[in-house]
Every structure is written in C-alpha cells, then in structure tokens.
Amino acid sequence: MRTLIITEKPSVARDIAGVLGRFTSRDGYLENGQYVVSWAYGHLVELAQPEDYDPALKRWSLATLPIQPPQFKLNPKPETRKQFNVLKKLLCSDGIETIVNACDAGREGELIFRRIYGAAGCKKTIKRLWLSEATPAAVKEAFGKLRDGRELVNLGLAAEARSQADWLVGINATRAFTCRHNELLSVGRVQTPTLALVVAREKEIRAFKPRPYWEVWATFQKQTGENYRGKWTRGETDRLYDKVEAAAIARKIGPDGKVTRVEQKETREQPPTLFNLNDLQKEANKKHGLTAQQTLDAAQALYEKHKLTTYPRTDSRHLTEAIARDTLASRLAAVVAAPEYASLVPGNLPAPGKRYVDDKKVTDHHAIIPTAVKPDPADLGKNERLVYDLVARRFLAIFYPDARYAVTKVNTFAGGETFISKGRVELAPGWKTVYGKHDDREAENAEDSEDQLLPPLTEAEAVAVQKVENPEKQTKPPARYTEATLLAAMENAGKFVDDKEMAGTLKVAGGIGTTATRAAIIETLIKRLYIERQKKALVPTHKGETLVDLVPEQVKSPEMTARWEQGLLEIEQGELEVTRWLGGVKEFTREVVQMAREQEASNGVKQQREALGKCPLCGKEVVEIPKSYGCTGYKDGCKFAIWKEIAGKKISPAQAGTLLKKGRTGILKGFKSKTKKPFEASLALNEEGKVVFDFSNGR
C-alpha cells in the first residue's frame, strides 16, 4: 500500500519527489515503491454556476433573485478536467492507503485539496504536510511531522464558507445591480468596500479648497559666525492665516535675539519588525514602485522556486521560539555568504527579544525571513532580487542595536516673538548600518523635515538676526492612495468606522481582506475598470465612482467584511457553526437584492462608454469591458466577444471597431504561434460570428 501526495502545482510535486527519492514519471503523476505524487493546477474544482442548478438561471433577471442553493454543487473546471480525473482515479485506487495534503499551508490550500478530495468521493485517511519553507531540509522535517488531517477540518470549513459566501453575495449583488441599472456592475464583499475607500479619498480631494497661510522664519547668527534657522511659534500654532499679520511680525523681528531654552536628549530607534506579507508589499511599493501583485509573485517565487525565503502569505511579524533557537544562525550565515551582505555580519549575536520572537503572535506561519540557502543574484529576476533584498536586510537588522540620536530643541526670543529650532544628530547608526547612508526610509520625509545641524548653543546666549522671511504656503489635500497606503488602509480599516465596538472588531479581524487576498483585490478592481494606476497613485474611474454611489452602505462598508472575517476566524477556531454563519450571509443577500429592486434605474455608467459597433449575432451594441470587447446582450445569453489579446497580440479598440464594421481588419503584425513563431494576418468574422485568422493576404 502506498501514500498519495497531492500538491497545489506541478513544480511543487517535482520538488517533493526530488527530496523523497527516485520517481518514475507517469501521465499526470510521479511514482516509486512508497509514494505517488500528483498535483492540481490551483483550483481544479469550483462551485457550480447558477445555470447548473436550473438552466433558466442562465438568463439574468431580478425576478429570479436571490439565488441560494440549498446544497452547493462542485464541478471540475473544464480546462483541467483531465488532471482531476487522474487525481480521482488515484484517490479511489485500492493501492493507495493514505492521502497527504501537500497544498499550500493555509486556508486556500486547504480548500483546493478538500474540494478535490470531496468531488472524488474519497474517504481515506488524510495527513497534512505543513510547510513554512520549501528547502529540502524543511520538506524532510515536515514529512517526519505530518499532521493529522482532522486538525485542519475547521480550517477547511472556514475556507469553504468563505467561498460560498463570496458566491452568494457576488452572484446575487452583481446580477441585482446589473439588471436594475442595465450595466454590468461587479459587486464583491471585499472589492466593493476597498473601492469605496479609493472613491471616498478622491471625493475628499475634489472637495478640498486650498487655504493660503504664512510662516515666519528667522536666521540667527552666533558671535562666532555660525548660523541657524528658527520657525515662529505661538502657543500650539506655527501658521498665520492673515498676510498682514505675518508681515507685521516679520517687520518687528531684530536686530538682536536671545537663546531662552536649550533641550537636549538622546533618543533611540528600534530595528523594524519582521515582514508579514502586507508590510512587505507596502515597503516594496514605497521603495521600488512594485505593485502588491508583483511583490506577491516575487515572494512566491523566492519561496517556491528558489527556496530562499519562507512562506509569503503570512500575517505574522514574529518568529516562534523554536525557529529562533534552532535556525537563526544558519539563516544568517547563508545571507552574509552573499557578497552584498558580507560586510553586515553583526559584532555579536544577541538573542532577539519579544519584539521578534513570540509564540503567541505566530498564527499559521511565522514572519517572512530568509532560509539557510545561500542566494545567487544571477539566478533571480529583477523583482525577485529587490524583494529578497528587502527581506534579507530586514532580517539582518534585528541583530543590530538601536539607532541612537541626539535631539536638540532651541527656543530663541526676538522682537517679542518665539522661534523654535530643531536638530537631530546621529550618534550611532545601529541597525541603520544595514541600509547604508542613503536609506529611503529616512528620505521619505526629508522634504518636510525641519531638522538641521545646530551649532553649540547655551541658554541666555545673545545672537544676531541675520534675515527674516515670511513665505506663503497652501494647505494640501490628502494624498491619493498608492498601493502601499491602500494596503495600510485595508489593514487598518477600523479608523474609518465611528462605532468603537465595530472598530475593535475590525482590528481583531485584521481589517478588510487578508494578507493573501489584498493584492488580487486591487488587481481585480483595475481589471474591471473601477480604478486605474496613474504612476504610483490609484484613481477611481467614472464607472467605479458610479458603482459606489449606487450600492447601499451595507455593501460598501468595511464593517460588513470585517464581521465576516471575524466569523470565519471563529469557524476556524471551532467557536461558530458554518450553517449559522451562512444563514446570516443568506439573509444579508436577500436584503441586498431588495435594496437593488427599490433603487431608481440609472444610466450614469452607460453614458460614459462608447459603442464600438453592432454585435454580429444579436445586433446589440459591443462595448469595451476588462478582458474583451463584449456584447451588451450578455444578460440575454449572447456570448459574442472579441478578446483583447489574441495569439499574444493586444487588440486595440480601433481594431475591434474596424472588425465589427467591416467584418475584417487589415493585416496585423505581432501574432505568435503556439511554438512562439511570429506571424501576421487579418482578423475576420466568420458566418457564426467567431473571430478567425485570414491569411489570404499572405503571412
């Protein structure tokens, strides 16, 4: 009797087989005398579509809503049905005794496995391989500590509940608002509150009216000739909103002044906490302009392909005591073996304290840190190098002492007014040695900093007024969200909620979305044309703003999704029954559908989209949507679409319009065959309304 190991993707299966011994390759799996290793391609099995319950539900109509199946069905995805059949045969084989779930160690990996297992009708014993890093040593150790699959039942239940809830809200809310307003409006339990944050910020910026104000600055000179600057301050304010008053203060300053107070103290700055995924994505966006998805992709490759960092989809910033005790020295040795980090070996190795090591603050996975594999930058792509560098330096920093600064505050009295000067001098760089002298962390706020290198000053010292200025400035609106600041807003969504109890729930739930899903949520909003990137800024489109205006508060509020995340956590911990929680979701879905029914129809979205031409199948308008140029008759079942990318070439709206109006385009270059060979051809519409290649004018 052998053991079947199921991984989330083929590359992981090959890695595990390489660790366990010699395997023979078969069609869809690998085998030796003890093990069979096979794989999924992510989600092989998914929730059935409405029309799978009733063919009449294929047509979108308010009258058929809400759609709430008494029992959810699972369907193998058509494009990967062959691999599902391989897994089903293996799962049901008499020669297989035990099943090892080796999918990613988290909620989504548990869902992928349990759906395959359930759809195959398997009842065999499950063991769980729980990996936080994919090195051969870690794989061997994890196989020696396989967990009983029953320990993860609640995690699987939470994963399935989340998926079913998203189906209920997504299907019903999207259909309800689409049918009511005669325009495709995609609604989701996390994406819509996230979109609402971006829209609210944009409206705040538009409503902002700049207000001029004036500052008064004086330059003072010591008797020894050294200068320093001071900013006018009165009480709690250092701004004047009256130009005449500012000019009057400036005129009366001088010619002499006196130092009235000198405060000096030493401050310390601790090394930053270790990365969880959210923090890593924020840092990569701020420092290198990477999107959240690019950072996640790079971190996943570093974990899975290169074995250089630990599991990325973690929300913890801490390590376990066992990891700290047994592995930090080998990880540190691997990092500093690389030339770019060789000079950063700490003088001694103090054991990191509770700021970094705390078993109680480690959830499914610990913080993202390097493995004991020596990095070779030549093997890494650009984004992978950048992300590894962030992880490695953050890890190295915890072995260094605090950065130390001498902070000085000086009050100078002149012309009956008080001026404040601030200075900050580095005494010891401490952990900032890891980042070098040009650390972006310090440069972020350099433009607004009022710190200066102050000369030695003593109380009652006389100084001369060299120059007085009163520059005019303007109040600034809040900045648009970047991916870094939007990720932070999603994580700390409680600050957008007035209800203190609800804000507390949001904090416990970790905000809206999870570390593993936030990047995908942002990408979804962009693909669906609800927001767009303008350099680093995220800006809502007209369609996005219209959607937020149309959906009721309950749908776009961070409170709803936070309550859900809290409920899912309680399911995961065995404190809440799935049926009870889903009952609340179903009731909420009914309320949302009723809200849509009671709204007045709006044409606000449709007016903004120009028709590219008429559908060759049903005669209705064809408009641009995220992945294609599609027929507006989709609600009546029309499937006509011109894909935005065909054989590796992007199709422009103008080319799609020509194809619709003339039935064919001119010769287009840039297509690639399945063997990556470039070719050129015209696109044409055949009698069935399908887009085909036309080579009659030559390749």
N, C-alpha and C positions, 0 to 999 in steps of 0.2 A: 504494500500500500504506500502510495506516495502523497506528498503535500503539494497542493496547488497554490502558487503565489500570484496574486493579481496586482499589477501596478497601474498607475494612472496614465502612463505613456510608454511607448516602446523603449526610449532611451534609458529610462529607469530600470526597465526589465533587463536590458543588456548589462547595466552596471551591477545589478544584484547577481545576475548569473555569473559575471566575471569574478565576483567575490566568493560565491558558493562552490565553484568548481567547473569542471568541463561539461559543456552542454552541447547537444545537437540541435540544430535549427530545424524547425518544422513550419508548416503553413499556419502562422498566427500564434506560435508559441515556441518555447525552448524547453528541452527536457534532458534529464540524466536519470540515474537509477533511483535517486531520492526525491528529486523535485521536478515539478513542471512550472515554468514561469510564463505567464501570459500577460496581456495588457489591454487597457482601454485606450481610447483616444479622447480623454476627458469624459464628458457626459455621453455615454453610449445610449442611455435610456433616459427619456424625458416624459414629463406629464403630457397626457393626450390633449389634443386641441378640442374646442367645443364641438366641432362637427363630427368628432369621433364618438361623441355621446348621442348626437342627433344630427343627421345630415342637414336639417333645416337651419341649424345654428351657424352654418357657413355664411349665411347672409346676415349682415349686421343690422340690427333693429332694436330700438328702445323697448319695443313690446316684449322681446324675449329675455330681457334683463331683470334681475341679476341671474347669471348662470352659476349655479352652485351644485356641482355633482355630489350625490350622496356618498359615493365612493370614488376616489380619484383612480384613474387608469394610467398605466405606464406603457409607453410604446418605444421600442427600439428606434433610434434615428435611422431613416432610410439609407443615408450615405455611409453608415458604419454597421449596417445590419450583418454583414459577413463576419466581422470580428465579434459581434455579440453572439452569433451562432457558434463560433469557435469556443467562446467562454462558456456558453450554456452547455455545450457538449462535454467540456472538461469538468464543469461544476457537477454535472449529473453522472459522470463516469464512475463505474464501480471500482476502478483502480485508484480513485482519489479518496482519501480518508479525511484530511484536514485542509481547511482553506485559510490562507494567510492574506489578510487585507494589508497590502503594501502601498495603498494610495496615499496621497499627501496627508500628513498627520494634522488634520484639522476638520472643521465642520463640513467643508465642501468635499474633501476627500472621502469622508465617511459616507456622504450622500451618494457620490459616484459609485462606490463599491456596493452599498446596500441596495441600490436600485438594480444593479446587475444581478446581484445575489437573489433579490426578491423576484425579479422578472423571469429568472431561470427556474424558479420554484425549488431552489436548493434549501436543505435543512441541516446541512453538515456543520460540524464544529468550526467556529471562527476563532482565529488567533489574530492579534493586531500587531503589526510592525510599526513602531512609533519612532520615527527618525527626526532628529533636530539638525543633523548634518549628514552629508552623503558620502563621507570618506569611507574607504574600505574598512578601517578600524571601527568606525561608528556602526557600519552595517553589521559587521560580525558581532559587536557587542549587543546591538538591538535584537539580533536573532537569538542570542543567548538569554534575552529577557522579554520574549514575546508575551504580550498582554492577553488576557482572556477577552475575547470579543464582547462578552456580556458587560464588561466595564464601560464600553462605549455605546451601549444601547441608547442611553438618553441623549448623547451627542448626535446620534443618527436620527432620533426622533425630532430633536430641535432643528436639524438640517432639513428634514422633510417638511416640518411645519412651516419653516421659513419659506420654502419653495412653494408650498400650496397657498400660503397667504399672499405671496407675490403674484401668483397666478390669479387668485380671486380678485385682488384689487386691480392688478394690471389689465386683465381681460375686461372686467366689468367697467372700470372707470374710463379706460381708453375708448371702449365702444360707446359708453354712455355720452361722454362729452363730444366724441367724434360725430355721432348721429345727431346730437342736439344742435351742433354748430356747423354741420356739413363740411367738416375739415378734419383730416387726420390729426388727432391730438393725443400723443402718447403720455400716459399718466402712470407714475410709479410711486411706491411708498417711500423710497429714499431719493430718487431722482427729482421728484417734484419739490420737496422741501429744500433740496440743495439748489435747484433752480431759483426758488423763491428768495434764497439768501442773496444770490447774484443780482436778481431783479431789484430787490429792496435797496441794495447798495447803489445801483445805477440811478434809481429814482432819488435817492438821497443826494447824490452828486448833482443831478439836474436841478433839484430844488435849492441847492446851496447858493447863497448870494455872498460873494466875497465882500469882506468889510475891511477898509483900509485902517491901518494902525501905524503908530510910530514908536521907535525905540530911541533912547538916548545913550550914546556910548562916549566915554571919555578915555583919552590916552594919557597916562600919568608917567612922569619920569623921576627916577630917584636922583639924588645928588651925585651918585656915581655914574649917571648917564644911562642906566638900564631902564627900558620902558615896559609897561604892561597896560592892558586894557581893562576897563570896568564897565558893567552894564547898570544903568539907572534902575533902581528898585524902590518901591514904596509899599510897605506892608507886604501883601501877597501878590502884588502885580508888578510886572516889568514892561507893560504895554500902555500906551496912551492912545485914546481914540479921538483926540482933539489935536489937530495940526498946530493950532495957535498955541495951545498949552505946551506941546512938545518943543516948539521953537522958543517959547519963553524960558523953559527950563534950561535949554541948551545955551541961551544967551547969558544966563546968570552964573554959569559954571566957570570958576577960575578967578585968579591965575594960580591959586595955591590949593592944596588939599592935604589931608592928614589921614594916615592909616589908623583906623579906630579899632580894628579887631583882626586877629590872625588865628585861624583854627587849623590845626594840622593833626591828622590822624592816619594810621595805617589801616588799609582795608585789604581783604583777601577775596579772591575769586576762585571758587572750587572748579575742578575739571567738570565738564558737562556730563550728564548721564549718558549711558549707553543707548544705542539706537533701538527703537522699535521701528516698524515699517513707516508709520505716519511721520515720525521725526526724520527718518532717512529721506523720505520723499520731499519733505519741506526743505531740508538742507540742500539736496541736490538741485531743487528748483531755484533756491536763492543763490547758490554759489555757481552753478553751471547752466542754469536755464533748462534743465531736463524736466519733461512732463512727469506727472505721477506714474503714468503707464510706462514710460521709458525707464524710470528708476526701478519699478517693479520687475520689468522684463530683464534688466541687467542684474538685479539682485537674484532673480530666479535662476539665471544662467550661472552666476557665480556659485550658487548653492548646488544646482543640479548637474551642470555640465563640467564646471571647473573644480568643484569641491573645495572652494576657497573660503566660503562664508557659510554660516549656519542658516537654518530655515528662515526665510524672509517674512512670511505672513504672520508676524507675531505682534502682539500689543504690549508686550512686557519690556521694561527698560532695565531689568535686573537679571542676575545670574543665580543659580542655585549654589548652595554651599559646596555640594559635591563637584560641580563644574569648576568652581573657583579653586578648590583644594587640589584637585587631581589633574587639571588640564591647562591652567593658565600659563605655566612655564613653557610647555611645548608649543602652545599657540604663539606666545611672544617670541620664542626662538625662531619659528617659521617666518613671522613677519619681518623681524630685523635681519634675517638672512638675505632679504632683497636689498640691493644697493641703495635704493632711495630711502630706506628706513634704517640702514645700518648704523647711522650716527645717532639714532634716537633711543639707544639702549639706556634705560633708567639706571642711575647710580646704584640703587638697591631695589629690592622687590618687596615693598610693603604689601601686606595682605589688604586688598580693597575692603572697605568697610560697608556698613549697611546701605550707604548711598548706592552701591552697585551690587551687593550680594544680599539677597533676602528671599528665602524660600517662599514666604507668604505672598510675595508680589510677583511670583512667576506663575503664569497660567498654563496653557497647553505647551508653550515654548518659551525659552528664555530669550534675552535680548540678542540682537544680531551682532555676532563677533566673528573674527577670522577663525579658520580651522588650523590644524597643525600642518597644513600643506603649504610649502614654500611657493609664493606667487612668481609667475614669469610674465611680466607685462606684455611680452611679444605674443603670447597666446590669447590675449584679451582684446576685445573690440574697444573702441573709444569710450563708450558709455560704461562698459564693464570696468575699465581702468579707473574712470572717475569715481564710480560707486565703491569699488574696492578701496580706493584711496581714502574716501570718507570714513568707511568702516574701520580701516586699519588705524588711521590717525586717532579716531575717537577712542578706540580700544587702547592704544598706546598712552593716551592722555591720562587714563585712570591710574597709571603707575607713577605719575609725576606729582609733586607737591602743588599746593595752591599758588596761583599768581599773586604777587604782592605789590601794592601800590601805596605811595604816599599821596594823600589827597589833601589839598590846601584850599581854604576859603578865606578871602580877604575882603574886609569892608573898608572902603575909602570914602571919607566925607569931604565934599567940596561944594561951595556955593549953597550950603544949606540942604544938600541932597546926598543920598547914599548910593554908592556904586559898589557892585559886587563882582569880584574876580574869582575864577575857579581854576585850579591847576591840578593835574594828575601826573605823577611821575612814577614810572615803573621802577620798583626796587629789585624785583626778581621775577623773571618771566614764568617760572614754574612750568605748568603744563602747556603754556602757550609756545614753549620751545618746539613742541611737536608741529605747530602750524607755521613757524617761521615769522619773520618780521612783518611780512605783508599779509597778515591774516585777514581774510574777507570779513571775518566775524567782527573785527574792530572797524573795518572800513565802512560797514553798512550805515552807521550813524555819524560818520566823520564830518559830513557836510553840515549837520545841525549842531555839532558839538561846540560848546563854548569853552572847553578846556584849553589851557595854554601853558607854556613853560614859564612859570613865575620866577622873578628874581627873589633873592632873600629879602624878606620884609619883616619889620617889627612894629608892634603897636606904638602909637604916638609919633611914628616917623613922618617927617614932612616930605611932601612930594610936590612937583610942579605939574600943572595941567598943560599938556602939550597941544591937545586937539580935542574938539568936541563935535560929534556928528549926531544927527537925528534922522536916520534912514526911514523911508516909508516902506511898509510891507503890507501884505494882504493875508487875511485868514485863508486857509486852504480847505477845500472839501476833503472828505475821506477818500483814501486811495481806492482805486478799483481792486478787486480781488485778483491776486495771482494764484497759481495752483498751490503755492506754499501757504498763503494766507487763507485760501478757501479750505484746504485740508485742516488747518488750525481751527477755523470757524465750525467745520463739521464736527470736529472732536470736542469742541467747547461750546456746543450749541445752547447750553443752559443759559448763557449770558444774553440770549435773545428772547428769553422767556421771563415774564413778570412773576408768575407763580413760583414762589420759593420752593415749595414741595416738589413741583414738577422740574424745576431747575436741578434739584438734588437727584431726582430720578435720572435726568439726562446725564449727570456727572457719573453716577454709578453705572449707567448703561454704556458709557464711553462715547456719548454724543450720537450723531446720526450716521448710519452706515457702520462699517467695521474697517479695520486696517486693511483687510484683504479685498474689500469691495470698493473703496472710495475712488481709486484710480479708474476703475471700469465705469463708475457712475459719471465721472467728469467726461470721459471719452464718449459715453452714450449721449450725454447732453449735446456734445459737439457734433456727433454724427447725425443726430436728429434735428440739427439746425436750431437748437434752442439757445445755445451760446456759441461764441466764436473767440478764437485767440487773436488778439492784437498785440503782437510782440509777446511780452510776458503776461499782459492783462487778459482777464476773462470778461467778455462783454456780452450781455444778453441781446439776442436778436428781437425783431418785432414779434416774431412768432412766439418766442419764449416769454416775452412780456405779456402778450395776449393770453397765453395759456395760464399764467399765474393770476391774471386778472379774472379769468373765467372760473377757475376751480375754487371751491369753498375753503375757508380757513382750515377746516379739519383735515383736508387733504394735503395742504402745503405747509402745515405747521410742523416744526421739529418735534413737538410733543408726541405726535402720533407714532412716528417711527421710533422714538426713544422708548415709549411704552412697549412697543413690540420687541425691541432688542432686550429690554428688561424681562419681558415674558419668555423670550427664547432662552435667556440665561437661566431662568427658573426651571424651564423644562429640562435644560441640560443638567441642572443640579438635582433633578428629581423632585422638585418642590411644586410643580404645576402640571396638571394633566393636559395633554395635547388637545383632546376633544373640547375641553372647556375653553382653552385659549382660542382655538379655531372658531368656536361658537361666537366669540366676541368679534373676530375678524369678519365673519359672515354677516353679523348684524351691522357692522360698520359699512360693509359693501352695499347692503340694502339701502342704507341711509344715503350713501354717495350717489347711487343710481337715482334715488328720489330727488336729490338736490339737482341733478342734471336735468331731470324731467321738468322741474319747476323753473328753470332758467329761461330767459328770453334768448331766442336764437341770435347769434352774432355772425356777421360776415367779415369781422375785423381781420382775420388771418388770411382769408381767401383773396381779399382785395390786394394783398401785398405780393401775390405770386402771379407771374405772367405765364399764360398757357404757351407751350412750345408748339402745339399743333393738335390735330384730332387723332383719337385712338383708331387704328385701322380695324379693330374688332367690334367696338360698340359705338364709336363716333363721339364719345365724350372727350373732354379736354385732358391733355397729358401735361403734367407739371413736374418740376424738379422736387425730388424727395431725397433723403440721405444717401441711399445706395444706388438709386436709379432715376430714370425719368419715367414716372408711372402714371397709369390711367386713374382719373378721379372716380371711375366707376368701380373701384375695388370693393366697395360695400355691397355691390350687386353681384360680386363674384368675378369681375373682369380681372384677368391676371396679366394683361399686357404690360410689358416693361422693356425699356432699353437700359441695360446695365451701364453704370458709369465707367466701368473698367471691363474691357473685352480683350482677351488674349494678351494681357499685360499692358494694354494701351488705354489711357484715360480718354473718355469721350466727352467733349465739351457740350454745353447746352446748344451752341450754334450748330454743331454737327448733328445733334439729336433732332433739332428743328428741321434741318435740311432733309434728314432721313424721313421724317413724318410728312413733310410737304411734297417731296419729290419721289419718295419711295426708295431712294438710294442716295449715297453720298458720292463725292469724288473719291479719287484714290487717296487712301490714308496710309501714312508710314508709321512704323513703330510697333506693329504687332509682333508677337513672338510665339513660335510653335511650342508644342509640349517638350521638344528637345532644345528649347531656348534659341532656336534659329529665327532671326528676324525676317519678316516678310511684309509686303504691302498689298492692300486690297481695298475694294469698296465695300461698304456695308449696304445691304439691301433688305427690304421687307418681302418675304415670300407670300404666297396666297393664304397661308394660315396665320399671317401676322407675326411670324417669327423673324428675328434678326439673323441674317446669314451673311457669309462672305461671298463676294462676287469677284472672281479672278479674270473675268472676260477681258478686262483692260490690261492684263498682264500682272505678274507678281511684282 
